[in-house]
């Protein structure tokens, strides 16, 4: 059983618009407090992605200009690596822009950018407002005995449509979700999770942070408990903000 | 505009009613009513100002910079029409003009307006300023303002529409802002030149790291604050313009004050600035450059900067039951980082009241607290009381930044939090409120009779 969680962040200098480093910090601290090692690496523009170099891959959101650069790079340099990593069961968390880029394609202005095709989804633009606001979804994950609430904030212009092979991450309790209409949010394929929820997501949903850590380390037994009084209060606040 | 007078009267009457109903001062309601009755009111009323107007926009420092300009101009006796309370959208500016309007004229010589960065396109057209100061652009309230690049594009359109005679005052150290001066004639730039102020590395929340012209990453010779610094693009050769208005030999004295050597061209003076932090040195440079563009003598600029008082909630200190309560507004990562950096200059452990709200004016999205470098306070906090609608989110942020959980208290309700924080400990207490929390804190302190007179 490995005693170090190896996390690889994709384009951490470019894809970090919604304080994505908060998600990485959550993972780091929650490992450290349990005596689990934590090693963070980065995969930047121009570098191929080594599928065996990490247990958990993270990709956040970026400004349109940066996201365009990353979309092209990801399709060219990292497509194979990402597929290989997912196929061997590595964990991934893709948030907002990163979520969009894992699909088949992504519309930006008049341009259709290629995705890496890891997930069966497409993101399109429509004439309509950005979908912005607090959001809460209900999620069922393997290994968790009951459905859990994931609460956060969404802010996206794109509408993401899941294909027949894709399974949503959760059911929208409050907020817009993938396309503002279908009642579903995010996507999950095995240990790969894509979601529009930022805020960052993990500080106010530490149960998901722990699920990701356990899956990435291949642990069946639950992680040792931590004093999560403040985290529980932050989760309650985020739910209240969403109206759940 | 013959029909304007009755509309002014109606809007004033609404303002009077709102005050009588206890809505307090500083409301932008009369201005909103006026804009509804007369959409061209700002243009019509500002045209009455015999010396015209100047406008200031930036993500951070608008209110303080305008206060500094006011302090400088006051020494020359200029009578200002100034939205000093910081109501900086159309309604607030219309209210300020309405309040100054007298018959067919106006009580004031020069308009001094801070303008919300999102509202700048509309308000720059209506105010037709003689001089426009653009101070900085940082990541701020993405749910409300959108991406930084979007604001930058809007500003570029504003600048393209400005008459050639309008002076443009730009921060040379902010590449996104400095580039707006490309190809224009009347440009005054300002910047810091002091290697001792350089950060060891670029802060995480730094935004504009890529060349506006060719997209390549800038190389920084020195980073002073966020993405502000001395930069150049190795690909296309674009570089920071040499600023005309410069601060050298900067000395930061904790949360109290600062000093620097001000240079404008060949002129030099040492300025003892009554406000703390490098961010206020930048505000002072912007104010100095704007006044220079207006033709204000150098001596008056240097002397005026030494008389500036803290703007509302910006490093203001109030006596509260034997403790010195300093209020430092935090509202976005870059601004919060400068407040945290300034706090970290204090000796020993500090007591904090940190208030995070997620109302519309704060931004509903509280993500930004994870971009701010609260790590600067790790090991430095004796006690922090977290309050506000998202008190626990802030508490979690501090915990993961390295503040011991035993030192963190969560008391969401502001009045209870203030009393808890005040009663626990002695000496200075630092309040870090977001915008609507600052307003609530002001009302609370005013009710207790400890707020300065001008707050009311």
HADDOCK unambig.tbl for C-alpha pairs under 7 A between the chains (distance, minus, plus):
assign (segid A and resid 18 and name CA) (segid B and resid 367 and name CA) 5.97 0.50 0.50
assign (segid A and resid 19 and name CA) (segid B and resid 367 and name CA) 5.86 0.50 0.50
assign (segid A and resid 19 and name CA) (segid B and resid 368 and name CA) 6.15 0.50 0.50
assign (segid A and resid 19 and name CA) (segid B and resid 370 and name CA) 5.44 0.50 0.50
assign (segid A and resid 19 and name CA) (segid B and resid 371 and name CA) 5.00 0.50 0.50
assign (segid A and resid 22 and name CA) (segid B and resid 370 and name CA) 5.30 0.50 0.50
assign (segid A and resid 29 and name CA) (segid B and resid 400 and name CA) 6.83 0.50 0.50
assign (segid A and resid 63 and name CA) (segid B and resid 147 and name CA) 6.38 0.50 0.50
assign (segid A and resid 132 and name CA) (segid B and resid 143 and name CA) 6.61 0.50 0.50
assign (segid A and resid 153 and name CA) (segid B and resid 365 and name CA) 6.46 0.50 0.50
assign (segid A and resid 155 and name CA) (segid B and resid 143 and name CA) 6.65 0.50 0.50
assign (segid A and resid 199 and name CA) (segid B and resid 365 and name CA) 6.81 0.50 0.50
assign (segid A and resid 199 and name CA) (segid B and resid 366 and name CA) 6.45 0.50 0.50
assign (segid A and resid 199 and name CA) (segid B and resid 367 and name CA) 4.30 0.50 0.50
assign (segid A and resid 200 and name CA) (segid B and resid 367 and name CA) 5.70 0.50 0.50
assign (segid A and resid 230 and name CA) (segid B and resid 392 and name CA) 6.07 0.50 0.50
assign (segid A and resid 230 and name CA) (segid B and resid 395 and name CA) 6.71 0.50 0.50
assign (segid A and resid 230 and name CA) (segid B and resid 396 and name CA) 5.95 0.50 0.50
assign (segid A and resid 231 and name CA) (segid B and resid 396 and name CA) 6.12 0.50 0.50
assign (segid A and resid 233 and name CA) (segid B and resid 392 and name CA) 5.66 0.50 0.50
assign (segid A and resid 234 and name CA) (segid B and resid 392 and name CA) 4.67 0.50 0.50
assign (segid A and resid 234 and name CA) (segid B and resid 393 and name CA) 4.82 0.50 0.50
assign (segid A and resid 237 and name CA) (segid B and resid 390 and name CA) 6.32 0.50 0.50
